[in-house]
Amino acid sequence: MLTAILHRFLTASSSKKNKFWVIFWLSLSVTFALIYSFFGLKGALSSEYVIQDDVRSHVFWMRRFFEPDLFPQDLITDYFQSVAPYGYATLYRLMAGLGIDPVTFNKILPLVLILITTVYCFSVCLLIFPVPAAGFIATLFLNQAIWSTPEVPSATPRAFLYPLFLAFLYYLLKRSLLPCLVTITLQGLFYPHCLFLSSGILILRVLRLKNRRLRFSSEQSDYLFCAVGLGLSGIMLLPYALKISDFNPVISLAQAKTLPTLQESARKEFFFNDPLKFWFCGERSGMAPYDWCKNFPTIPAWIALFLPLLLTYPTRFPLTQKISANVAVLSQIFLVSLGMFFTAHAFLFKLHLPSRYTKHSLRILVSLAGAIALIIILDAVLGACQKGTRAVASSKQFLALGLVVLLTFLIFRYPSFARKFPNANYVVGTEPSLYQFLAKQPQDSLIASLSEEANNIPTFSQRSILVSSETANPYHWGYYRQIQQRLLDLMQAQYSQDLTAAQELIEKYGVDFLLLDRTAFTPEYIQKNRWLRVVEPVATEAVARLRQGKIPALAKLQESCAVFGSPNLVVLQAECISRVKADSEE
């Protein structure tokens, strides 16, 4: 019977003697990972002027590995170089040593990370539930989650959490001490936040819930893993704790509450008036992965909720008996993630953003739990359909097959329900002639601009910028107070009717060029830009003057001082602006 064949196909167990099903489902997992990656990465390789959004701040500076004199005395470049984890920077340095451009390497790296993530996800699932089909579904769920957000496609430090955290879980469940310690070391080198999750799990492993009472583990290896793992984690975190930086201190909660850029609807929004959004759906402050709030509710998340219920009815769901004691790691991931989330909130922003401790680990958790629950449910349904008289069994089989087809359709078609899939958040540079023009300027040139195109200049032109929205990270006060002042000075220079403000800006920062959008001198330009409209009182005053028809001084020089122009942009030479007699009239 078709249902019996399907039943055996989906619920076949892995064994040392029969590796066929493991190889089959793992191969299928890797195949789908490659398919999703193909659709996700094809845009990245379509042009040299395509880049992932976050890469414009985290990777551009690595071209210093080719040219040490690049970006001289550049505040922005020095800052992002200082906050890059050592292992992450070293990996790119090694690739640069082989002649591979950091930006090009960044476009390829996600594929490597995703394949490693897929293999470890499949392996972890088998250690919890030795049914290879569940491993395939877990990897499918996780790959869909990965390509619904830009974290892994960015190949920035947080992208390394997925392969390294899953590798840690795999070796921990296998009780392989040395490989487990290696993964802890790599976590510290590439993404230190992950160490807190791993350390929390090691602590919970020495505790057991027995007869509704919390007891200490009787396994000596749990204590060994905990002691050595925590010791190594402490060693890996020590350099970060002792690091002295010109960009410290970390911003305090009191300071953060006064910063417009961290308020609702601003560029780096963190605080919200709605408590539900603040605690659950905020991209930086919320507990849930923010794509769960924006997109169609994820199928794995809903299915995963049934797993605890299924475990309480082993007779009705017989496949639950194959679940190993390793299933406890799922609850440990959940508890540690929540614990670190609230700890990060309690010590804002010492442990950086609270969402970093839940959104990644919860995606992994629901992928594993959802896959296990789905196979258990299908086993129970298909098993029940084979019982009874032939007529009754036949009608049941028809319904069962319909259910399987529906679930298969929903699982494989889930990405089409999302608002955007794949969502790698690639940015396409639309001004190649501008990038080429600026790249020909002296290496120590500094470009000042409020345009969004300023974000692309360091990557595509390899020239320094005064300030930009993408690089205005507010989490280290030693850095952000300088960025904030630069933005204020530039806003005043661009919208003042007195040219003196622009000339003082040029002299103060050594600006060589000013890049202007053609629409920069309209009220809507400021009002619709959530980065500029919070620069008060300059923004409000500038909008008021523009509405009154008062023309800023720089607007009058768009022809006489222009050295480059396009339909959307104009570049003014700073030297030309400095030579013009200042107009003191308001």
RODO-2510 file (C-alpha; in nm, 4 decimals, decimal comma):
residues 586
     n   res          X          Y          Z
     1     m     0,0000     0,0000     0,0000
     2     l     0,1128     0,3505    -0,0797
     3     t     0,0660     0,4748     0,2772
     4     a     0,2738     0,1863     0,4143
     5     i     0,5575     0,2644     0,1729
     6     l     0,5374     0,6349     0,2577
     7     h     0,5279     0,5453     0,6257
     8     r     0,8486     0,3435     0,6051
     9     f     1,0099     0,6070     0,3852
    10     l     0,9519     0,8882     0,6347
    11     t     1,0169     0,7012     0,9591
    12     a     1,3118     0,4782     0,8694
    13     s     1,5701     0,4934     1,1473
    14     s     1,9417     0,5409     1,1186
    15     s     2,1681     0,2563     1,2273
    16     k     2,5338     0,1652     1,2087
    17     k     2,4541    -0,1245     0,9788
    18     n     2,2305     0,0685     0,7405
    19     k     2,3627     0,4114     0,6435
    20     f     2,1582     0,4356     0,3240
    21     w     1,8821     0,6538     0,4664
    22     v     2,1314     0,8807     0,6420
    23     i     2,3246     0,9357     0,3198
    24     f     2,0044     0,9809     0,1193
    25     w     1,8467     1,2418     0,3483
    26     l     2,1758     1,4215     0,4143
    27     s     2,2394     1,4452     0,0398
    28     l     1,8899     1,5859    -0,0051
    29     s     1,9569     1,8366     0,2748
    30     v     2,2750     1,9586     0,1082
    31     t     2,0977     1,9742    -0,2285
    32     f     1,8246     2,2044    -0,0971
    33     a     2,0827     2,4146     0,0857
    34     l     2,2591     2,4627    -0,2488
    35     i     1,9304     2,5451    -0,4245
    36     y     1,8344     2,8117    -0,1702
    37     s     2,1890     2,9493    -0,1769
    38     f     2,1861     2,9668    -0,5558
    39     f     1,8771     3,1857    -0,5580
    40     g     2,0077     3,3879    -0,2655
    41     l     2,3591     3,4480    -0,3926
    42     k     2,3051     3,4917    -0,7646
    43     g     2,2277     3,8587    -0,7127
    44     a     2,5501     3,9119    -0,5193
    45     l     2,7633     3,7929    -0,8089
    46     s     2,5708     3,9773    -1,0792
    47     s     2,7802     4,2952    -1,0613
    48     e     3,0837     4,4418    -0,8879
    49     y     2,8528     4,7150    -0,7583
    50     v     2,6298     4,4812    -0,5562
    51     i     2,6972     4,4441    -0,1858
    52     q     2,5140     4,3149     0,1202
    53     d     2,3899     4,6049     0,3323
    54     d     2,5899     4,5358     0,6516
    55     v     2,9080     4,4622     0,4588
    56     r     2,9317     4,8337     0,3789
    57     s     3,0382     4,8902     0,7387
    58     h     3,1939     4,5606     0,8502
    59     v     3,4135     4,4615     0,5550
    60     f     3,5149     4,7664     0,3478
    61     w     3,8048     4,8481     0,5827
    62     m     3,9658     4,5090     0,5183
    63     r     4,1033     4,6378     0,1904
    64     r     4,3721     4,7778     0,4172
    65     f     4,5121     4,4226     0,4027
    66     f     4,6047     4,4981     0,0405
    67     e     4,6978     4,8644     0,0896
    68     p     4,7971     4,9513     0,4492
    69     d     4,7872     5,3226     0,3667
    70     l     4,4232     5,3084     0,2585
    71     f     4,1735     5,5207     0,4581
    72     p     4,4434     5,7215     0,6435
    73     q     4,3446     5,8621     0,9836
    74     d     3,9851     5,7602     0,9183
    75     l     3,7626     5,7569     1,2263
    76     i     3,5000     5,5277     1,0737
    77     t     3,7495     5,2778     0,9364
    78     d     3,9484     5,2663     1,2593
    79     y     3,6312     5,2078     1,4596
    80     f     3,5012     4,9136     1,2579
    81     q     3,8463     4,7606     1,2462
    82     s     3,8672     4,7838     1,6267
    83     v     3,5334     4,6084     1,6892
    84     a     3,5930     4,3206     1,4442
    85     p     3,6537     3,9889     1,6280
    86     y     4,0105     3,8668     1,5928
    87     g     3,9272     3,5390     1,4180
    88     y     3,6935     3,7085     1,1745
    89     a     3,9535     3,9673     1,0739
    90     t     4,2251     3,7022     1,0543
    91     l     4,0207     3,4881     0,8152
    92     y     3,9829     3,7798     0,5753
    93     r     4,3504     3,8677     0,6178
    94     l     4,4475     3,5132     0,5184
    95     m     4,2263     3,5315     0,2105
    96     a     4,3759     3,8675     0,1211
    97     g     4,7176     3,7064     0,1514
    98     l     4,6064     3,4632    -0,1192
    99     g     4,5087     3,7558    -0,3409
   100     i     4,1313     3,7300    -0,2797
   101     d     3,9549     4,0634    -0,2459
   102     p     3,7689     4,0874     0,0903
   103     v     3,4441     4,1988    -0,0734
   104     t     3,4592     3,9156    -0,3271
   105     f     3,5358     3,6644    -0,0516
   106     n     3,2431     3,8007     0,1477
   107     k     3,0062     3,7122    -0,1371
   108     i     3,1258     3,3499    -0,1444
   109     l     3,1616     3,2873     0,2292
   110     p     2,7850     3,2529     0,3018
   111     l     2,7690     2,9376     0,0893
   112     v     3,0449     2,7753     0,2970
   113     l     2,8770     2,8750     0,6238
   114     i     2,5383     2,7464     0,5080
   115     l     2,6741     2,4081     0,4002
   116     i     2,8527     2,3627     0,7338
   117     t     2,5362     2,4721     0,9153
   118     t     2,3277     2,2235     0,7169
   119     v     2,5526     1,9254     0,7933
   120     y     2,5706     2,0025     1,1666
   121     c     2,1967     2,0707     1,1907
   122     f     2,1235     1,7340     1,0304
   123     s     2,3708     1,5605     1,2632
   124     v     2,2379     1,7254     1,5800
   125     c     1,8832     1,6264     1,4866
   126     l     1,9895     1,2600     1,4486
   127     l     2,1510     1,2629     1,7933
   128     i     1,8188     1,3759     1,9391
   129     f     1,5876     1,1762     1,7133
   130     p     1,7508     0,9068     1,4936
   131     v     1,5117     0,9445     1,2003
   132     p     1,6994     1,0870     0,8984
   133     a     1,3843     1,2338     0,7425
   134     a     1,3510     1,4582     1,0472
   135     g     1,7095     1,5727     0,9946
   136     f     1,6241     1,6721     0,6380
   137     i     1,3159     1,8673     0,7446
   138     a     1,5154     2,0419     1,0189
   139     t     1,7743     2,1576     0,7665
   140     l     1,4990     2,2656     0,5292
   141     f     1,3330     2,4717     0,8015
   142     l     1,6647     2,6251     0,9044
   143     n     1,7713     2,7113     0,5504
   144     q     1,4361     2,8799     0,4936
   145     a     1,4885     3,0780     0,8142
   146     i     1,8427     3,1708     0,7123
   147     w     1,7367     3,3054     0,3754
   148     s     1,4439     3,4946     0,5281
   149     t     1,6919     3,7249     0,7017
   150     p     2,0233     3,8841     0,6003
   151     e     2,2361     3,7585     0,8935
   152     v     2,4153     3,4650     0,7277
   153     p     2,4164     3,6147     0,3747
   154     s     2,6044     3,9117     0,5218
   155     a     2,8936     3,6844     0,6270
   156     t     2,9563     3,9305     0,9111
   157     p     3,0559     3,7946     1,2566
   158     r     2,7017     3,7017     1,3617
   159     a     2,6727     3,4734     1,0571
   160     f     2,9223     3,2406     1,2252
   161     l     2,6856     3,1698     1,5158
   162     y     2,4843     2,9158     1,3168
   163     p     2,7657     2,6755     1,2187
   164     l     2,9628     2,7231     1,5413
   165     f     2,6694     2,6879     1,7800
   166     l     2,5399     2,3789     1,6001
   167     a     2,8914     2,2316     1,5957
   168     f     2,9131     2,2932     1,9716
   169     l     2,5797     2,1161     2,0270
   170     y     2,6880     1,8227     1,8106
   171     y     3,0154     1,7590     1,9930
   172     l     2,8541     1,8193     2,3313
   173     l     2,5836     1,5607     2,2631
   174     k     2,8476     1,3236     2,1250
   175     r     3,0493     1,3875     2,4424
   176     s     3,3597     1,4644     2,2354
   177     l     3,5525     1,6968     2,4656
   178     l     3,8383     1,8157     2,2434
   179     p     3,6231     1,9076     1,9372
   180     c     3,3771     2,0756     2,1740
   181     l     3,6568     2,2910     2,3156
   182     v     3,7720     2,3749     1,9639
   183     t     3,4249     2,5076     1,8779
   184     i     3,4199     2,7140     2,1980
   185     t     3,7544     2,8650     2,0976
   186     l     3,6229     2,9451     1,7505
   187     q     3,3127     3,1053     1,8993
   188     g     3,5347     3,3375     2,1012
   189     l     3,7386     3,4243     1,7946
   190     f     3,4494     3,4822     1,5555
   191     y     3,1381     3,5722     1,7570
   192     p     3,1903     3,6080     2,1339
   193     h     2,8168     3,6502     2,2043
   194     c     2,7790     3,2807     2,1295
   195     l     3,0012     3,1925     2,4250
   196     f     2,7332     3,3064     2,6679
   197     l     2,4799     3,0664     2,5151
   198     s     2,7253     2,7763     2,5129
   199     s     2,8358     2,8484     2,8709
   200     g     2,4762     2,8578     2,9885
   201     i     2,4054     2,5201     2,8318
   202     l     2,7154     2,3712     2,9954
   203     i     2,5890     2,4906     3,3345
   204     l     2,2393     2,3504     3,2800
   205     r     2,3869     2,0151     3,1749
   206     v     2,4969     1,9477     3,5317
   207     l     2,1349     1,9810     3,6472
   208     r     1,8583     1,7285     3,5951
   209     l     1,4827     1,7478     3,6439
   210     k     1,3752     1,4199     3,8047
   211     n     1,0344     1,3566     3,9604
   212     r     0,9667     1,7276     3,9254
   213     r     1,2687     1,8060     4,1402
   214     l     1,5925     1,9662     4,0324
   215     r     1,8929     1,7426     4,0962
   216     f     2,2593     1,7373     4,0063
   217     s     2,3719     1,5130     3,7232
   218     s     2,5225     1,1752     3,8035
   219     e     2,7352     1,1861     3,4865
   220     q     3,0940     1,2854     3,5647
   221     s     3,1486     1,3960     3,2066
   222     d     2,8904     1,6733     3,2526
   223     y     3,1041     1,8267     3,5264
   224     l     3,4209     1,7884     3,3194
   225     f     3,2634     1,9577     3,0163
   226     c     3,1228     2,2337     3,2369
   227     a     3,4453     2,3079     3,4235
   228     v     3,6775     2,2993     3,1231
   229     g     3,4278     2,4688     2,8911
   230     l     3,3559     2,7550     3,1306
   231     g     3,7255     2,8017     3,1966
   232     l     3,8014     2,8238     2,8266
   233     s     3,5060     3,0585     2,7686
   234     g     3,6388     3,2872     3,0399
   235     i     3,9810     3,2908     2,8775
   236     m     3,8299     3,3736     2,5379
   237     l     3,6204     3,6575     2,6827
   238     l     3,9023     3,8065     2,8897
   239     p     4,0644     4,0026     2,6027
   240     y     3,7297     4,1662     2,5239
   241     a     3,6757     4,2555     2,8890
   242     l     4,0244     4,4048     2,9259
   243     k     4,0383     4,5704     2,5862
   244     i     4,1171     4,9400     2,6000
   245     s     3,9767     5,1382     2,3111
   246     d     3,9630     5,5010     2,2082
   247     f     3,5954     5,4421     2,1277
   248     n     3,4833     5,3344     2,4747
   249     p     3,2867     5,3585     2,6931
   250     v     2,9868     5,1549     2,5880
   251     i     2,6823     5,3779     2,5826
   252     s     2,4816     5,3777     2,9067
   253     l     2,1071     5,3250     2,9314
   254     a     2,0586     5,6848     3,0451
   255     q     2,2485     5,8132     2,7408
   256     a     2,0649     5,5767     2,5073
   257     k     1,7248     5,7049     2,6178
   258     t     1,8250     6,0568     2,5157
   259     l     1,9545     5,9647     2,1695
   260     p     1,7005     6,0368     1,8935
   261     t     1,8537     5,7722     1,6666
   262     l     1,7517     5,4949     1,9105
   263     q     1,3899     5,6048     1,9371
   264     e     1,0957     5,4574     1,7472
   265     s     1,0997     5,5106     1,3685
   266     a     1,4595     5,6400     1,3788
   267     r     1,7560     5,4879     1,1948
   268     k     1,8645     5,2520     1,4786
   269     e     1,5312     5,2256     1,6605
   270     f     1,5516     5,0404     1,9908
   271     f     1,2942     5,1949     2,2250
   272     f     0,9223     5,1650     2,1452
   273     n     0,6121     5,3069     2,3075
   274     d     0,4379     4,9725     2,2592
   275     p     0,5690     4,7280     2,5273
   276     l     0,4715     4,4274     2,3144
   277     k     0,6845     4,5515     2,0280
   278     f     0,9720     4,6441     2,2580
   279     w     0,9896     4,3049     2,4300
   280     f     0,8903     4,0739     2,1452
   281     c     0,9119     4,2231     1,7967
   282     g     1,1787     4,4921     1,8115
   283     e     1,4636     4,4093     1,5751
   284     r     1,7199     4,4986     1,8416
   285     s     1,5231     4,4852     2,1664
   286     g     1,2731     4,2041     2,1020
   287     m     1,2797     3,8409     2,2029
   288     a     1,1343     3,6890     1,8864
   289     p     1,3165     3,6840     1,5537
   290     y     1,1833     3,9995     1,3932
   291     d     1,0976     3,8193     1,0692
   292     w     0,8389     3,6189     1,2658
   293     c     0,6576     3,9448     1,3324
   294     k     0,6904     4,0855     0,9813
   295     n     0,6203     3,7791     0,7704
   296     f     0,3639     3,5017     0,7617
   297     p     0,3956     3,3044     1,0908
   298     t     0,6604     3,0385     1,0430
   299     i     0,5412     2,6809     1,0064
   300     p     0,8270     2,5350     1,2184
   301     a     0,7406     2,7657     1,5096
   302     w     0,3796     2,6493     1,5180
   303     i     0,4643     2,2804     1,4778
   304     a     0,7395     2,2990     1,7416
   305     l     0,4820     2,4016     2,0020
   306     f     0,3280     2,0548     1,9791
   307     l     0,6456     1,8642     2,0719
   308     p     0,6057     1,8862     2,4538
   309     l     0,2448     1,7696     2,4167
   310     l     0,3430     1,4760     2,1949
   311     l     0,5983     1,3581     2,4503
   312     t     0,3260     1,3223     2,7134
   313     y     0,1309     1,0692     2,5004
   314     p     0,3850     0,8039     2,3977
   315     t     0,1172     0,5390     2,3312
   316     r    -0,0679     0,7577     2,0836
   317     f     0,2528     0,8794     1,9254
   318     p     0,4794     0,5733     1,9345
   319     l     0,7684     0,7340     1,7478
   320     t     0,8335     0,9511     2,0543
   321     q     0,9966     0,6428     2,2050
   322     k     1,2868     0,6878     1,9653
   323     i     1,3663     1,0293     2,1066
   324     s     1,6879     1,0118     2,3054
   325     a     1,7752     1,1809     2,6338
   326     n     1,9549     1,4400     2,4230
   327     v     1,6181     1,6067     2,3649
   328     a     1,6822     1,7918     2,6918
   329     v     1,9182     2,0193     2,5014
   330     l     1,6190     2,1826     2,3308
   331     s     1,4778     2,3082     2,6594
   332     q     1,8287     2,4099     2,7640
   333     i     1,8672     2,6233     2,4511
   334     f     1,5338     2,7882     2,5251
   335     l     1,6111     2,8608     2,8903
   336     v     1,9610     2,9913     2,8250
   337     s     1,8411     3,2125     2,5402
   338     l     1,5731     3,3692     2,7585
   339     g     1,8145     3,4043     3,0484
   340     m     2,0712     3,5860     2,8359
   341     f     1,8005     3,7999     2,6759
   342     f     1,6858     3,9363     3,0113
   343     t     2,0448     3,9647     3,1355
   344     a     2,1355     4,1737     2,8323
   345     h     1,8353     4,3973     2,9031
   346     a     1,9408     4,4304     3,2651
   347     f     2,2894     4,5443     3,1623
   348     l     2,2115     4,7496     2,8508
   349     f     2,4314     4,7862     2,6422
   350     k     2,7220     4,6077     2,8102
   351     l     2,6316     4,2778     2,6419
   352     h     2,5287     4,4563     2,3222
   353     l     2,1770     4,3955     2,1836
   354     p     1,9411     4,1587     2,3714
   355     s     1,7906     4,0181     2,0522
   356     r     2,1287     3,8687     1,9576
   357     y     2,0790     3,6067     2,2308
   358     t     1,7411     3,4802     2,1146
   359     k     1,6705     3,5363     1,7460
   360     h     1,9446     3,3063     1,6160
   361     s     1,9109     3,0312     1,8756
   362     l     1,5303     3,0295     1,8532
   363     r     1,5490     2,9750     1,4780
   364     i     1,7714     2,6733     1,5397
   365     l     1,5469     2,5504     1,8213
   366     v     1,2200     2,5624     1,6290
   367     s     1,3818     2,4063     1,3213
   368     l     1,4889     2,1023     1,5248
   369     a     1,1768     2,0778     1,7405
   370     g     0,9412     2,1440     1,4492
   371     a     1,1002     1,8737     1,2335
   372     i     1,0858     1,6146     1,5125
   373     a     0,7240     1,6965     1,5958
   374     l     0,6204     1,6837     1,2304
   375     i     0,7643     1,3345     1,1736
   376     i     0,6057     1,2065     1,4954
   377     i     0,2648     1,3404     1,3892
   378     l     0,2960     1,1963     1,0381
   379     d     0,3970     0,8592     1,1834
   380     a     0,0883     0,8524     1,4042
   381     v    -0,1427     0,9554     1,1189
   382     l    -0,0007     0,7108     0,8659
   383     g     0,0054     0,4317     1,1229
   384     a    -0,3594     0,4856     1,2168
   385     c    -0,4642     0,4854     0,8529
   386     q    -0,3422     0,1308     0,8047
   387     k    -0,5719    -0,0087     1,0736
   388     g    -0,9328    -0,1231     1,0443
   389     t    -1,1287    -0,2840     0,7606
   390     r    -1,0146    -0,2436     0,4022
   391     a    -1,2896     0,0083     0,3225
   392     v    -1,2242     0,2171     0,6317
   393     a    -0,8471     0,1958     0,5842
   394     s    -0,8832     0,3008     0,2223
   395     s    -1,0735     0,6186     0,3087
   396     k    -0,8310     0,6943     0,5887
   397     q    -0,5370     0,6482     0,3550
   398     f    -0,6899     0,8921     0,1102
   399     l    -0,7206     1,1530     0,3851
   400     a    -0,3695     1,0764     0,5120
   401     l    -0,2176     1,1161     0,1676
   402     g    -0,4040     1,4423     0,1262
   403     l    -0,2630     1,5644     0,4593
   404     v     0,0922     1,4664     0,3599
   405     v     0,0569     1,6411     0,0240
   406     l    -0,0805     1,9551     0,1927
   407     l     0,1994     1,9641     0,4500
   408     t     0,4608     1,9041     0,1819
   409     f     0,3162     2,1870    -0,0247
   410     l     0,3141     2,4246     0,2734
   411     i     0,6686     2,3346     0,3798
   412     f     0,8243     2,3691     0,0376
   413     r     0,6145     2,6683    -0,0628
   414     y     0,6532     2,8541     0,2672
   415     p     0,9083     3,0999     0,1220
   416     s     0,6433     3,2251    -0,1206
   417     f     0,4307     3,3348     0,1787
   418     a     0,7064     3,5637     0,3058
   419     r     0,7100     3,9253     0,1957
   420     k     1,0539     3,8778     0,0506
   421     f     1,2446     3,5555    -0,0092
   422     p     1,5345     3,5235    -0,0274
   423     n     1,5946     3,8300     0,1857
   424     a     1,9703     3,8783     0,1652
   425     n     1,9298     4,2582     0,1686
   426     y     2,1711     4,3264    -0,1143
   427     v     2,2316     4,6865    -0,2123
   428     v     2,2857     4,7745    -0,5783
   429     g     2,5144     5,0662    -0,6476
   430     t     2,3401     5,2820    -0,9077
   431     e     2,6131     5,5399    -0,9644
   432     p     2,9139     5,3564    -1,1208
   433     s     3,0462     5,6769    -1,2785
   434     l     3,0516     5,8441    -0,9364
   435     y     3,2426     5,5533    -0,7789
   436     q     3,4936     5,5568    -1,0628
   437     f     3,5384     5,9333    -1,0404
   438     l     3,6042     5,9264    -0,6653
   439     a     3,8348     5,6237    -0,6938
   440     k     4,0632     5,8355    -0,9168
   441     q     4,1007     6,1049    -0,6519
   442     p     4,3996     6,1091    -0,4104
   443     q     4,3978     5,8281    -0,1567
   444     d     4,3611     6,0655     0,1387
   445     s     4,0513     6,2367    -0,0054
   446     l     3,7597     6,2907     0,2324
   447     i     3,4023     6,3135     0,1019
   448     a     3,1255     6,4773     0,3061
   449     s     2,7666     6,3891     0,2198
   450     l     2,4204     6,3381     0,3662
   451     s     2,3229     6,1261     0,0681
   452     e     2,2558     5,7530     0,1037
   453     e     2,5230     5,7097    -0,1631
   454     a     2,7801     5,7989     0,1017
   455     n     2,7303     5,4481     0,2404
   456     n     2,8640     5,2989    -0,0839
   457     i     3,1732     5,5154    -0,1308
   458     p     3,4163     5,3344     0,1062
   459     t     3,3330     4,9984    -0,0542
   460     f     3,3049     5,0940    -0,4215
   461     s     3,5512     5,3858    -0,4361
   462     q     3,7818     5,3005    -0,1451
   463     r     3,7763     5,6589    -0,0256
   464     s     3,6989     5,8011     0,3194
   465     i     3,3708     5,9657     0,4126
   466     l     3,2953     6,2128     0,6888
   467     v     2,9796     6,0386     0,8066
   468     s     2,7009     5,8122     0,6775
   469     s     2,3817     5,6546     0,8048
   470     e     2,5114     5,2973     0,7761
   471     t     2,8229     5,3633     0,9822
   472     a     2,6561     5,5736     1,2542
   473     n     2,6536     5,3016     1,5206
   474     p     2,5557     5,4543     1,8555
   475     y     2,6761     5,1799     2,0935
   476     h     3,0234     5,3164     2,1788
   477     w     3,0029     5,6698     2,3052
   478     g     3,3653     5,7536     2,2256
   479     y     3,2839     5,6888     1,8608
   480     y     2,9260     5,8059     1,8343
   481     r     2,9734     6,1457     1,9972
   482     q     3,2187     6,2287     1,7178
   483     i     2,9807     6,0956     1,4512
   484     q     2,6957     6,2911     1,6063
   485     q     2,8993     6,6117     1,5974
   486     r     3,0035     6,5497     1,2367
   487     l     2,6432     6,4985     1,1329
   488     l     2,5335     6,8154     1,3109
   489     d     2,8125     7,0181     1,1505
   490     l     2,7357     6,8792     0,8053
   491     m     2,3630     6,9483     0,8378
   492     q     2,4350     7,3082     0,9371
   493     a     2,6817     7,3479     0,6510
   494     q     2,4442     7,2062     0,3895
   495     y     2,1342     7,4011     0,4893
   496     s     2,2785     7,7294     0,6153
   497     q     2,2257     8,0436     0,4098
   498     d     2,5681     8,1547     0,5243
   499     l     2,8523     7,9884     0,3354
   500     t     3,0753     8,0313     0,6399
   501     a     2,9301     7,7133     0,7925
   502     a     3,0396     7,5076     0,4912
   503     q     3,3818     7,6699     0,4830
   504     e     3,4336     7,6016     0,8543
   505     l     3,3318     7,2380     0,8012
   506     i     3,5891     7,2028     0,5218
   507     e     3,8647     7,3519     0,7342
   508     k     3,7742     7,1636     1,0522
   509     y     3,7662     6,8132     0,9012
   510     g     3,9837     6,8541     0,5913
   511     v     3,6959     6,7813     0,3512
   512     d     3,7925     6,7573    -0,0171
   513     f     3,4530     6,7045    -0,1813
   514     l     3,0862     6,7552    -0,0920
   515     l     2,8409     6,5118    -0,2492
   516     l     2,4824     6,6379    -0,2857
   517     d     2,1615     6,4739    -0,4001
   518     r     1,9808     6,6838    -0,6608
   519     t     1,6738     6,6781    -0,4339
   520     a     1,8691     6,7703    -0,1197
   521     f     1,7264     7,1227    -0,1008
   522     t     1,3609     7,0268    -0,0699
   523     p     1,1700     6,9953     0,2601
   524     e     1,0650     6,6387     0,1754
   525     y     1,4285     6,5300     0,1508
   526     i     1,4742     6,5895     0,5230
   527     q     1,1268     6,4889     0,6387
   528     k     1,1334     6,1496     0,4669
   529     n     1,4848     6,0623     0,5829
   530     r     1,4669     5,9038     0,9292
   531     w     1,8397     5,9571     0,9777
   532     l     1,8303     6,3335     0,9125
   533     r     1,4981     6,4323     1,0612
   534     v     1,6168     6,3586     1,4190
   535     v     1,9062     6,6084     1,3975
   536     e     1,7354     6,8785     1,5966
   537     p     1,6878     7,1686     1,5955
   538     v     1,8758     7,1927     1,2656
   539     a     1,6325     6,9690     1,0736
   540     t     1,3204     7,1607     1,1767
   541     e     1,4828     7,4969     1,1093
   542     a     1,6089     7,3828     0,7683
   543     v     1,2650     7,2556     0,6654
   544     a     1,1047     7,5829     0,7753
   545     r     1,3498     7,7926     0,5702
   546     l     1,3110     7,5717     0,2632
   547     r     0,9327     7,6061     0,2836
   548     q     0,9761     7,9834     0,2940
   549     g     1,1762     7,9653    -0,0276
   550     k     1,5090     8,0574     0,1320
   551     i     1,7893     7,8973    -0,0662
   552     p     2,0917     7,7512     0,1218
   553     a     2,4306     7,8891     0,0240
   554     l     2,5609     7,5577    -0,1096
   555     a     2,2633     7,5261    -0,3460
   556     k     2,3883     7,8352    -0,5293
   557     l     2,7247     7,6680    -0,6005
   558     q     2,5924     7,3526    -0,7700
   559     e     2,7067     7,4818    -1,1068
   560     s     3,0157     7,6909    -1,0345
   561     c     3,1902     7,4449    -0,7999
   562     a     3,0749     7,1168    -0,9561
   563     v     3,3446     6,8696    -1,0633
   564     f     3,1106     6,5788    -1,1286
   565     g     2,7438     6,5481    -1,2075
   566     s     2,4800     6,2887    -1,2823
   567     p     2,0999     6,3063    -1,3072
   568     n     2,0744     6,2380    -0,9321
   569     l     2,3976     6,3695    -0,7811
   570     v     2,6494     6,6502    -0,7945
   571     v     2,9991     6,6656    -0,6443
   572     l     3,1307     7,0044    -0,5322
   573     q     3,5005     7,0726    -0,4900
   574     a     3,5779     7,1902    -0,1378
   575     e     3,8639     7,4119    -0,2540
   576     c     3,6238     7,6010    -0,4804
   577     i     3,3775     7,6522    -0,1941
   578     s     3,6541     7,7840     0,0309
   579     r     3,7523     8,0462    -0,2274
   580     v     3,4009     8,1906    -0,2516
   581     k     3,3390     8,5010    -0,0420
   582     a     3,1038     8,4052     0,2405
   583     d     2,7558     8,5501     0,2315
   584     s     2,6684     8,6590     0,5823
   585     e     2,3050     8,7379     0,5082
   586     e     2,0426     8,5193     0,6691
***
